Amino acid sequence: MEREPDNPYVAVFAPLLIEDDDALRARAPALWRRVQTAPLEPAARDVLAQVLEFWFFERFRGLTAKEIWAMLNLVTPIQETRAYQSIFAEGKAEGEAKGKAEGKASALRRQLTRRFGALPDWVGLRIDAASIEQLDAWLDDIFDAESLVALIGPAPD
C-alpha cells in the first residue's frame, strides 16, 4: 500500500492488510474515493467497489450496513446500493413464495370443505405446516381421495 497508494486494485484489499480497526476506519473514506475516482471502465470500477464493500462487511461484521456505509462516507441513497437491492430482492422472493403458499393453502381448505365438510383443527395445522410441493400434491389428489384421512393422513395422537 505504501508503494502504490493510488492503485485502486491495492485499495480494495486494505481491509485485509490493515490490522488495526481504528486505522482502517480512518482510512475507509479515502480508500472508497480511490476506487470511485480511479481512471477505470465503469464496469471495472463497480466490481472493485463491490469487492471493497464486501471486505468491509466481512471485517466489521458487528456493524450494520448503514454504519459501514457511513464509515465509507457514502452519499448514495441506501436504496440504490447493490447490497440493498440484493437484500430487497431476496425478501421480495420470499414474500412471493409465502403468498403463493398461502394462496394454495386457502384453495385447498375451500376444496376440502366443499368435498368433506367442516375441517377438524388438525387438518388446518397440517396444511399450515405443509410445503408448496405437498399442498400441490394434495390439490392434485383431492378428487381421488375417499376421505380427509386418505388424503391428508391420520389425525395426530
HELIX and SHEET records of a PDB file:
HELIX    1   1 PRO A    8  ALA A   11  1                                   4    
HELIX    2   2 ALA A   14  LEU A   17  1                                   4    
HELIX    3   3 ASP A   21  GLN A   36  1                                  16    
HELIX    4   4 PRO A   42  ARG A   59  1                                  18    
HELIX    5   5 ALA A   65  MET A   71  1                                   7    
HELIX    6   6 ILE A   78  GLU A   80  5                                   3    
HELIX    7   7 ARG A   82  PHE A  116  1                                  35    
HELIX    8   8 ASP A  121  ALA A  129  1                                   9    
HELIX    9   9 ILE A  132  ASP A  141  1                                  10    
HELIX   10  10 LEU A  148  ILE A  152  1                                   5    
END                                                                             
